[in-house]
Amino acid sequence: MRYLNETDFEQANVFGKGEANVNFAQYFIGESFLNSLTDPGQCPLMISNVTFEPGCRNNWHIHHAAKGGGQILLCTAGEGWYQEEGKDPISLEPGSVIYIPAGVKHWHGAKKDSWFSHIAFEAPGEDTSNEWCEPVTDDEYGNLE
């Protein structure tokens, strides 16, 4: 279900919007929010609810790992997009699950007419890192239907 109205979206966003994602804002077009669901000092998995305002998306990026690693997205509210480099975009809605192996260049974010949230799991691995790449252009994004 698409939500343009933030108040209606907040009622559906069961894990909460959290705080403005200021530490990673430079890698997003539009405003995103982060609600950490685990404490990295107490839990071996980093799990966060990431919320995107309508039209917000992150840059192309790659989760690197010598072994294991990658990311899992569990879509929980609103509607969004996921795309791997060289592949067609995938429409996301609550219940969509995306597994992103280490080394795959991709991006994800909200549709232009809906708020969107997903739970992001950072998969355990060895020598993990994240490489932020170029933004998803307005032309690339604007052609998605």
C-alpha positions in Angstrom: 0.0 0.0 0.0 1.3 3.4 -1.0 1.4 6.2 1.6 1.9 9.8 0.6 0.6 11.0 4.0 3.3 10.6 6.7 0.7 10.3 9.5 -1.0 7.3 7.8 2.4 5.8 7.1 3.5 6.0 10.7 0.5 3.9 11.8 1.7 1.2 9.4 5.4 1.5 10.2 5.4 -0.9 13.2 9.2 -0.6 13.9 9.1 3.2 14.0 10.8 5.8 11.8 13.6 6.6 14.2 15.9 9.5 13.8 17.1 11.4 10.8 19.9 9.4 9.1 22.5 12.1 9.4 25.5 9.9 9.4 24.7 8.5 6.0 22.8 11.4 4.5 25.5 12.1 2.0 24.7 8.7 0.4 21.0 9.4 -0.1 18.9 11.6 -2.3 16.0 12.8 -0.1 15.6 12.2 3.6 15.9 8.9 5.3 15.6 7.8 8.9 17.2 5.1 10.9 15.9 3.1 13.9 18.5 0.7 15.2 16.8 -2.4 16.5 19.9 -4.1 17.9 22.9 -2.8 19.8 26.1 -3.8 17.9 27.9 -4.1 21.3 25.4 -6.7 22.5 24.2 -8.5 19.3 26.3 -10.1 16.6 23.8 -8.9 13.9 23.2 -5.2 13.0 19.5 -4.9 12.4 17.9 -1.5 11.6 14.6 -0.2 10.4 15.3 2.2 7.5 12.6 4.6 6.4 12.6 6.6 3.2 10.4 9.7 2.4 8.7 9.6 -1.0 11.3 9.8 -3.7 14.2 9.0 -1.4 16.8 6.5 -2.5 20.3 5.5 -1.5 23.3 5.6 -3.9 24.5 2.6 -5.7 26.6 0.6 -3.3 28.4 -2.7 -2.7 28.6 -4.7 0.5 32.1 -6.4 0.3 33.2 -9.4 2.3 36.1 -11.9 2.0 33.6 -14.6 3.2 29.9 -14.4 3.9 28.5 -10.9 4.3 25.9 -9.2 2.2 22.5 -7.8 3.3 18.9 -8.9 3.7 16.0 -6.5 3.3 12.6 -7.3 4.8 10.0 -4.8 3.5 7.5 -3.7 6.2 5.5 -0.6 5.2 4.8 1.4 2.1 6.3 0.8 -1.4 9.8 1.0 -2.8 12.3 -0.2 -5.3 15.4 -2.5 -5.4 17.7 -2.8 -8.3 20.9 -4.6 -9.0 23.3 -3.3 -11.6 22.4 -4.5 -15.1 19.0 -6.0 -14.0 15.5 -4.7 -14.0 14.2 -2.9 -10.9 12.0 -4.9 -8.5 8.9 -3.4 -6.9 8.8 -3.8 -3.1 5.9 -3.9 -0.8 5.3 -5.2 2.7 6.4 -8.9 2.8 9.0 -8.6 0.1 12.3 -10.2 1.0 15.5 -9.3 -0.8 18.8 -11.1 -0.3 21.9 -9.2 -1.6 25.0 -11.3 -1.8 28.3 -9.6 -1.0 29.9 -8.0 -4.1 26.6 -7.1 -5.8 26.2 -3.4 -6.8 22.7 -2.2 -6.0 20.4 0.5 -4.6 17.1 0.6 -2.8 14.6 3.3 -1.8 11.0 4.6 -1.8 8.8 5.0 -4.8 8.2 8.6 -5.8 4.7 8.6 -4.4 5.1 6.6 -1.2 6.9 6.5 2.1 8.8 3.2 2.5 10.4 1.1 5.3 12.5 -2.0 5.4 14.4 -3.9 8.0 18.0 -4.2 7.0 20.1 -7.1 8.3 23.9 -6.9 7.8 24.9 -10.5 7.2 27.9 -11.7 9.2 31.1 -12.2 7.3 34.8 -11.8 7.3 36.5 -8.5 6.3 33.2 -6.8 5.6 33.0 -3.2 4.3 30.6 -1.0 2.4 31.5 0.9 -0.7 29.3 3.8 -1.6 29.2 4.6 -5.3 27.5 7.2 -7.5 23.9 8.4 -6.9 21.0 6.9 -8.8 20.3 9.7 -11.3 17.0 11.5 -11.6 16.6 10.1 -15.1 17.2 6.5 -13.9 14.8 6.9 -11.0 12.2 9.0 -12.8 11.6 6.3 -15.5 10.5 3.7 -12.9 6.8 2.9 -12.9 
